[in-house]
Amino acid sequence: MIDEVKGKEEYDTLPGKRFFTCANYEADGLHFRQPWVIGVQEQVEWLTKRVEAAEEVIKLMPSLKHEIQTLEAKSDSGLIA
């Protein structure tokens, strides 16, 4: 997620813009992000972790499929009761 924003004027709040920022921003403790922005960022990070976990499961699928086929073959041949 990009944590950097750019502004042209004092405030850029035109409709359709994805963000607005103060052109006079300084890390002085008086400028802060809106709470809903922080909530959205946390939700995106949480969803990203879920997607990464799902991708790991998807990577395991071929080996699990092979293991199932091996067990089915052993079962069909009578090696497993």
C-alpha positions as CSV (number, residue, x, y, z in Angstrom):
1,M,0.0,0.0,0.0
2,I,1.3,3.4,-0.9
3,D,1.6,5.6,2.2
4,E,2.7,8.7,0.3
5,V,0.3,11.3,-1.1
6,K,0.9,14.4,-3.2
7,G,-1.1,17.6,-3.5
8,K,-1.1,20.6,-5.8
9,E,-2.9,23.3,-3.9
10,E,-3.7,24.0,-0.3
11,Y,-6.3,21.2,-0.4
12,D,-7.2,18.9,-3.3
13,T,-10.7,17.6,-2.6
14,L,-12.0,17.4,-6.1
15,P,-14.6,14.7,-6.7
16,G,-13.1,11.5,-8.1
17,K,-9.8,12.0,-6.4
18,R,-8.6,9.0,-4.4
19,F,-7.1,11.2,-1.6
20,F,-6.5,14.7,-0.5
21,T,-3.6,16.2,1.4
22,C,-2.4,19.4,2.8
23,A,0.4,21.1,0.7
24,N,1.9,22.4,3.9
25,Y,2.3,19.0,5.6
26,E,4.9,18.7,8.3
27,A,5.6,15.9,10.7
28,D,4.8,18.2,13.6
29,G,2.1,16.1,15.2
30,L,-0.7,18.4,14.1
31,H,-1.3,16.7,10.8
32,F,-3.0,13.3,11.0
33,R,-4.7,10.7,8.8
34,Q,-8.4,10.3,9.0
35,P,-9.4,7.3,11.2
36,W,-11.4,5.7,8.4
37,V,-8.2,5.7,6.2
38,I,-6.4,3.8,8.9
39,G,-9.3,1.4,9.2
40,V,-9.3,0.8,5.4
41,Q,-5.5,0.3,5.4
42,E,-5.8,-2.3,8.3
43,Q,-8.6,-4.1,6.4
44,V,-6.5,-4.2,3.2
45,E,-3.5,-5.6,5.2
46,W,-5.7,-8.3,6.8
47,L,-7.2,-9.3,3.4
48,T,-3.7,-9.4,1.9
49,K,-2.6,-11.8,4.6
50,R,-5.7,-14.0,3.9
51,V,-4.9,-14.0,0.2
52,E,-1.3,-15.0,1.0
53,A,-2.5,-17.9,3.2
54,A,-5.0,-19.0,0.5
55,E,-2.1,-19.0,-2.0
56,E,-0.1,-21.3,0.3
57,V,-3.0,-23.7,0.4
58,I,-3.3,-23.6,-3.4
59,K,0.4,-24.4,-3.7
60,L,-0.2,-27.6,-1.5
61,M,-3.0,-28.9,-3.7
62,P,-0.9,-30.8,-6.3
63,S,0.9,-32.7,-3.6
64,L,-2.3,-33.5,-1.7
65,K,-4.0,-34.6,-4.9
66,H,-1.1,-37.0,-5.6
67,E,-1.2,-38.3,-2.0
68,I,-5.0,-39.0,-2.4
69,Q,-4.4,-40.8,-5.7
70,T,-1.7,-42.9,-4.1
71,L,-3.9,-43.8,-1.2
72,E,-6.8,-44.7,-3.5
73,A,-4.5,-46.9,-5.6
74,K,-3.3,-48.7,-2.5
75,S,-6.9,-49.1,-1.3
76,D,-8.0,-50.5,-4.7
77,S,-5.1,-53.0,-4.7
78,G,-6.0,-54.2,-1.2
79,L,-2.9,-52.8,0.6
80,I,-5.1,-50.6,2.8
81,A,-8.2,-52.0,4.5
